[in-house]
Amino acid sequence: MTRTVTLVLVDADGVLLGERGPFEAEVPWWQEVAGFGDDLQVLRLLHADRPAPPGGHVTYLAQAAEKAPNIRKIDQGHEERLGEAAPRDEGRPGVVSPRGEGGLSLAPHPKRAPYAEINGPAASLAWAREHLPDVTFHQRRTWNLSAIWRLDGPGGVTRAWLKQVPRFFAHEPHVIRLLAGVAPGLAPELLAAGDEGRMLLAHAPGEDRYGAGPGLCADIAAAFHPVQLHFSKNPDEIRQRVPDARLAPEPFERVAEPYLGTIPGLGALIDDLPRRLQRIADCGLPDTLVHGDLHPGNVRTDGAGRMTIMDWGDCTFGNPGFDILRLTDDPGVIDAWARRWQATGADPVRALELLRPLALLRSAVIYAGFLDNIEPSEFPYHADDVPACLRAAASIVGE
């Protein structure tokens, strides 16, 4: 699957310069913007010719120097359409029409991340230079959940990463600081944290382990258990700073309500929530720090055996069973995880059986929360995820 990219370029005053492309990107994932040009910063998604990633023809807004090369002038009619709201497909809220009839408004939006505004990346890079003056910046990613730049020192050696997150992930640097005291080295080293979700993270050696098998998953679960055990005994250290996701029926009921008439089995699952939640509580798994997206792709390892768990923005205070269900379905890894929690007097095996459909309901709640907190042009990243997760949750109960 390929992704074709067109960049609509503006200058620091928001004046339309023209466009660059179309060209083929190296990877199909919309949030990945590495290699689009060191003379520009990609700001945000404008529109795409399909309702959801990956692939297709995707158009971004980018800020460039006024004399940046290879800019094709845009005709007056196209320029006028950039100021209009893009058409929507009926029945698919927030999905930009694939007809390509114009772009999205360049006006400010109250839910837009600071790094997606004109001059937003420039402000973030200036902040980073105050801490690391002798580096070059290479943009790697930008979307509604983060913007990331690689910072290289002399000789092109990677020194650090600049990460900026939206308001709903603002707790991430605080959690990384806490982890440095509880499990040194398990999270990336926080070099600095600033306003508007900015943080500088030391480079973690190794590679992201997407697709890793049960062996690494077992190591991840074993390394994270002491952290979760610590915070289960010291919950006040995190409860005031991370989102409270302790099990309660209301969030699940709220996200499911629009789909109760169209997804078979969902109503029965929601009606049974009070009984199911009580049975989970009876299993005795303590609430603690939950990473929220604990999969091998969010873990880096190197040849020296160092492991770094990345991306703590999704973390919450809640049930630790959700992390092992996200990490693996390997019976051996799950059995080892369960034995650790059995030492606390809990019944983790029964808890996981009851949590399985709720893990998918929880994902639907998370995606719905993203949609509530991002501007409409970013909706295609997540709009399909809510009903997909609800259907999967209902199907588990119906098996």
Buried (B, 14 or more C-beta within 10 A) or exposed (E): EEBBBBBBBBBEEEEBBBBBBEBEBEBBBBBBBBBBBEBBBBBBBBBBBBBBBBBBBBBBBBBBEEEBEEBEEBEEEBBEBBEEEBBBEEEBEBBBBBEBEBBBBBEEBEBBBBBBBBBBBEBBBEBBBEBBEEBEBBBBBBBBBBBBBBBBBEEEEBBBBBBBBBEBBBBBBBBBEBBBEBBEBBBBBBBBBBEBBBBBBBBBEBEBBEEBEBEBBBBBBBBBBEBBBBBBEBBEBBBEBBBEBEBEBEBBBEBBEEBBEEBEBBBEBBEBBEEBBEBBBEBBBBBBBBBBBBBBEBBBBEEEEEBBBBBBBBBBBBBBBBBBBBBBEBEEBBEBBBEBBEEEEBBBBBBBBBBBBBBBBBBBBBBBBBBEBBBBBBBBBBBBBBBBBBBBBBBBBEE
